[in-house]
């Protein structure tokens, strides 16, 4: 399943490239890709997936995007007993829906729940305080996010993490995903006296609009824009207004990533985003490996054997994927549920600071490309 406008453009090419590399042949099977337009509406997305399964005979589901839509699509997979591998929807609401359920057909998420990934913001804040680069008393904070499962989990994660800094939440609000006029909200954040603004807006146009309007309004907060770099064209949307903004995502930096990015750009004419294009390319490549191993184990590949493989092999840590373009390794375990293991030996997101049109890794130290700077407007 893929979703428009920009996420869908990033979700369809990665599996196309991945399966092109194997000429759409795996063992004695020919792979047919069926792209389902999941939209950003739960009912429409579920219906579109159901049509793919019933009318076009889809036997396995790969990827996804919006978490609220993914929750609805779980029911479709369960109803028709079609396994779903490597959902890139992150909300913990999905975990709560399927984990511990004996007959859930969502085998795995490739994107862990957001609360396990946002640790970089708080580790970085602690470093800044320890190094005397941020006043430990400046911890009044605002939360502004999408009114979705993903956005509300992000807000909860921030509020659960900031007490360690004696932080005070002085503003919290959630917005519809298609809103792009934020002047009123920004004025309220400014009036609240917030030092930090934790912002998560999945719509690239909304994220860019917030950044530019915050700049116009002289919002004096150190800001995050938690999803902005998922749009490969983020700089076209924000210009230099995004300089200083923090994003907890990763970059395409290893040799495999560079090969993927070149192949993607050569074929589609634009640069892939790491955490949209890259992560879904990884998911497709890992599914290819699972299909190959499934055939070896059960001598045939269909919905039933891929379900067995997911339960018996993938979810127990019996297979890993180490050829990632984004992270060190993808591995699952019985204790970790449907999420991949998150640590520096497996899956983690860097913290990137935007500087002009550059994405600069500022955390963790092992990956750091330059020290973080506090932009003038937040000093």
N, C-alpha and C positions, 0 to 999 in steps of 0.2 A: 504493500500500500504506500502511496505517495500523496503529498498534498501541495496544492499551489499556494501562492504564485512562485516564490523563490525556492522554498524548501523542496517543492516537487521537482524543480529544475535540477536540484542537487541530488535528489534521491534516485531518479531514474538512471542517469548515466553510470553510477558506480557499479551496480550489478550487471549492467549491459557490458561494461568493460571487463569485469571479472569473468563473466561467462564467455565473452569473446575470446579471452586468452586460452580457454580450453575448447574453443570452437563449438561451444554448446553441446559437447559430447562428454559424458561421464560414464565410463564402463560401457555397457551395452545400451545406455539410455541417451536419448536426445532431449535436451532441456528446452522447454518453451517458456519464455518469460511473458507473464500477463500482468501489465501494470494497472492496478486498481486505483482510481481517483477517489481517495478517502475524504476529500474536502477537509474542512475544519469543523464539520458538524457530525456529532456522534451517530444520529439516526441515519443520515445519508451515507456515512462511511461504512456502517454496519451493513446496510442494504447493498452497497456497491461490492463489498467483500462477499456477501452471500451470493450475489449474481455471478461473481467469478468462480465460486466453488460449484454452484448448481448448474449454471449454463455453460461454463467453459472448462469445467473439470479440474480446477486447480487442486493440487494434491499437497502442497506445502506452502506456507506463507512466510515471507521474509520482510523484515524491516517494518517501518511505521513512522509516525511523527507525533502528532498531537496526542497528549496523554489521555485527555477526556474521550477522544475517539477510540483510542486503543482499548480503554475499559469496555466500551460497547462491542468492539470486535472480538474480544475474548469469548463472549457468549456465542458468537457465530462459529468460531473455531470449535468450541466445545460441542455445540449442537451437531455439527457435521463431522466431528472427529478428524479434523485436519490440523496437524501440528504446525505451530508457529515458532520459527527460530529467529532469534536476534532482533527483537523489537528495539527500535531506538527511541521509544517513548520512555521517559525516565521516572515519572511520578511514583512514589511509594504506594499510592492508591492502587496501582496495578499489582504490586507485590501483595498487598492485603487481600486483593480479590482472588488470587490464584494460589498463593503459598499455603501448604497444608491441605489443599484439596486434592484428593486422590486422582480425579479424572480431569485435571486441567490440561488443555492442549497447548498452552503457552509454555514452550520449553525453556525459553531464555530471553533475557534482555541483553542487548550489547551495551546499552547505556545504563549504568547503575543509577539507583535512586539519587536524586539531587542532593539530599542531605549528606550523603557520603562523599560528594565531590566538592562542595563549597568550602571544605576545610582550608583551602589555600588562602582565601581572603583573611581568615582569622590568624593563620600561621604568619602571614605577611604582616598583619597589623601588629602582632606581638614582636616581630623582628624590628619593625619601625620604632616601637616604643622602647625596646631594649637598647637600640642604637641611638636613642635620643633624637630621632628624626620625626617623631610625632609625640605631642604632649599627651601623656596618659590621662589627663583630665578632660580631653576633647573627645568624649565618647557618647555624646548625644547623637542618636541616629534616627534616620527615617527609613521606612520600608515602602516601596512602591512597585507593584508587580501586577501581572495579568490576573484577572479574576477567573482562574482555571485551577485545576488540581495542582499542576506544576507550579504556578505562581504562588499559591497558598502554602505549598510545602516549602518553597524558597523562603517565604516570610517566616514560617515557623522555625526553619533552620537558623535564620539570622537571630531571631528572638531567643532561641535556645543557646546560641553561642555567645552572645554579647554580655550576658551576666558575668562571664569570666573576666571581663574588662570593666566591670561596674557600669556597663552601658545603660543608658536610659532611652527607651523608645519614645520619641516625642511626636512622631507622625507615622501612621500606617494607613494605607489605602490600596485598593485593588481596582483595576480598570478593565473594561471590555477590550478584547484583543484587537478590534479594528479602530480604536480611538487614536487620533494623532494630535489633538489639541490639548496640551498639558499646562498651559499658562496658569490656570487657576490652582492646580495641584502644586506646581512649582512655587507659586506665591505662598501657599500654605506651608510648604517645606521650609522656605526661607524664613517665614514668620516664626516657625517652631524653634529656630535656633540650632537645627541639626548640624553636626560637624561632618557626619558621614551619611551618604545616601545610597542605600542598597537598592538598586533598580534592576528589575528583571522584566523585559518586554520582548516576547518572542517574535513579534512582527517586526521585521527589519525597518520598515517605514516608521513604526512607532518608536523604536529605540533611537533612530536617527533624529526624529522630531523632538524627542525629550532632550537629547543632548544639545541640539541647536537652540531650543527654547530656553534651556537652563543657562546656556552661554549668554543669550540675549538678556536674560533676567538677572545676570550676575549672581547665580546661586553659589554661595561660598562653601560648598561641600566637596569633599573627596568622594567621587562617584564610581559606582560599578555600572556596567551595562551588560548583564550576565549572558545575553544571547547574541550580542551584536555581530561578532565575527563569524557566526554561522552563515551570514550573508557574505559571499566572497566579494561583493561590491560595496562593502560598508563604507569605504572612504569616499566613494562617489556620492553616497547618501549624506555623510556628515561633514566632509571636508576637515579642516584643521580644528573644528570645534570639539572633536573627540579627543584631542591631545590631553593626556593625563588620565583618561578613563581606564579603569581596571576591568578585565574580563577573565573569568575563571573558565578557560578553555585551553586547548592545546594547538600547537602548530605542526605543520608537515615539515619535519626536519631530517629524518634519516634517509638513507639512499633509496630504500623502497618507496618512501613517500615522494621523493623527487621524481622517480620514474613514473609513479602514478600521476602526479601533478602534470608532468609533461604530456603523457598519453591523453589525459583528460583535456588539457588545453588544446592539444593538436586536433582532437576530434570535435570538441564542442565550442572552442573559441573563447573560453573564459577560465579563470583560475578556480579550482575547487576549494571550498571551505574545508578545513581540517575536520571539524566536528559535525559536518553534515555529509559532505562528499567522502571524506576519509573514513569516518566510522562506518558508513554504510558499504563502502568498498571492502573493509575488513569483514563485515558481516557476511557479505556475499562470498568472499574467499573462504571464510570459515564454514559456511554452509556447503560449499563445494567439497571441502575436506570431509565434512560429516557424511555427505552422500556417498563419497567414495568408500569410507570406512563402513558405512551401513551396508553397502553391497557386499563387502568382504565378510561381514559378520553374519548377515541373514540371507545372503545370496539373491536378494531382490530388494528393490527400493520402491516403496509406495507409502501412503499415509500411515498405514499400520506399522510398518517397520521403522519409519522415521520417528514415530511416536515412541516405540520401544527403545530406539537408539538414544533419543533425548533423555528418557527416564533412566535407562540403565548405564549409559556411557557418559553423555555430556554432563548431566546434572551431578554425577558422582566424581567428576574430575578425571574420567578415563580418557579424555582427549583434550588437548590444548592447542592454541593457535599462536605461534611465535613469529609469524611473518607479517606482523602488523605494520601499517604505515603510520600509526598514531601512538600506540602504547607499547609497553614492553612485552606483554603477553596477555591473552585472554584465557582464563581458567575458571571453572565453576566447581562448587563443592556442595555436598549435602547440607552443610551448615550455613551456606551462604544463599540458599534458595535459588531464585532465577537470575540474580545479579551476578556479574563477574566479580571475582575477588579484587578488592581495591587496596592497593599499597604500591610502593615505589618499584616493586618487582613485577607488578602486574598492570593494573589500570589506575591511572590518576590523571587529573587535569592540572596543567600548569596555570599560573596566573600570568596574564599578559597585560602589559601596559601599552596603550596606543600612543604613538608619538608621530605626528604628521600622518603619513600613509603607511607607517611601519607598525608591525606587531612585535613587541619586544618582551621576551620572557624575563620576568623578575622574580619568580619563585617556581620550584624550589632552587636552592643554591646550586645543586648539581647541574641544573639546566640553564642557570641564569646567564642571560646575554648582556645585561647591563643592570646597575642598581636602579631601584625604583626612585622616581623623583616626585616630590609633592608639587603639583602645579600651583602657580601663583594665586589662582582664585581660591584655593583651599588653604592657604597659609594663614 
